[in-house]
Amino acid sequence: MSVLAALLRKELRLELRTFESVPGMVLFSLTIFVVFHFGLDRASVEGDLAAGILVVTLLFAGMLGLNRLYVADEEQGGFDGFLLAPVDRTWLFVAKAIALFAYLVALEIVMVPAFALLLLEPGLGQALPELALVLALTNAGFAIIAALVGAIAVRTRARDLLGPLIALPLLVPVVIAAAGLLEPLLRETGAGGLDAKWLAILGLYDLVFGLLSVAVFDPLLED
């Protein structure tokens, strides 16, 4: 746990010093919402359209964080130093996933109110607790996949292209389940209940892919 704490401190300090990930993610999501606000010929969105806009915007904003997740380690010799350290390499994966999860939470603190202001009518209201749960599970799935894919893509020349190309197919179940869960919450008639089927699919996918990622990350990092 001391290794994990040290790695997390490094990740968060690096982001606070450089502001390479979160500000870009926030600006990108706000730009997308403004485009939808003026591009759609309607006063507001709700239901499946609102869910689709929110999930897809989160997905593509998160890609900016994926592309920057391992860049400092690759450019400044962080991988070599970590491989020489007498610690379990899996902690690096866990630290990266938790750091990206934190970035996504910081993004959503700004993104969700902006989404409600620009595109929803009358707003989120009583759906906030369920919305927070769905976003947390979505963030977890995205962070797990990004932490694994980022380690694969960062050592290639086309890392900014290869990372999203690998990650997007893996994230399709997360996007579908998250949109299915958000659709009743964003209906104009009021908040609906969460679909247990989609909730189970999203939670199970996060768990299974998390276990697989932990199993393959150590040999992947050595190669």
VENBELVEN-V128028 format. One record per helix or strand of 2 or more residues. SS is the DSSP state (H for helix, E for strand). FROM is the first residue (numbers start at 1). LEN is the number of residues. Records with the same first field share a line. If there is no record, write none. Layout:
# VENBELVEN-V128028
SS->FROM-LEN, FROM-LEN
This chain:
# VENBELVEN-V128028
H->2-17, 22-18, 47-22, 71-5, 78-7, 90-30, 125-29, 159-27, 196-27
